[in-house]
């Protein structure tokens, strides 16, 4: 069973525009992470936000977390063609073991030059 | 520093054949994981190992076995492959920081 659900499933934008992806989850969490996957490659960690944090920045990335709504958003500002990838949110806690993650189905982002 | 490595990159099996997917990490991480990824799906946890000498089932363990050979290596075995096991398999490792580091994946086709 998947904890996180990303929205939209696919997003197509022009280079320079901002991209916003959303993630909703079902149960309480300790933290939420975002990962990027380029086509045919493994996942790469982008950012982790803890349940007591509301917003976090890393370069062109901004992540927000609303635990009352059980939702998170990932904003990529001034997007580039190299940002084309699938983006997954992941929440912790499968089986209650620290470190286990439950991934959503992902948002496929296409950035056109 | 290679991170997480996986072998093989690609494999084609016939139904009923067996194979072992190998994974190794050089980051001295305690925890290691095996996931499968199917089209349009996120990753689903097959098995994990929280530390050397321990393994536990994840969400979709049926049809698989694992071995945590030592701290570096975590292998996944398919004893009798089925077409439903056609997928891309990812190994990952992590330490107490919770961030997971992924290998490049193994693409498996079962005919």
Interface residues (C-beta under 8 A of the other chain):
Chain A: X1 X2 X4 X31 X33 X40 X41 X42 X43 X44 X45 X48 X88 X92 X94 X95 X97 X98 X99 X100 X101 X102 X103 X104 X105 X106
Chain B: X4 X31 X33 X35 X40 X41 X42 X43 X44 X45 X48 X50 X56 X58 X59 X90 X92 X94 X96 X98 X99 X100 X101 X102 X103 X104 X105
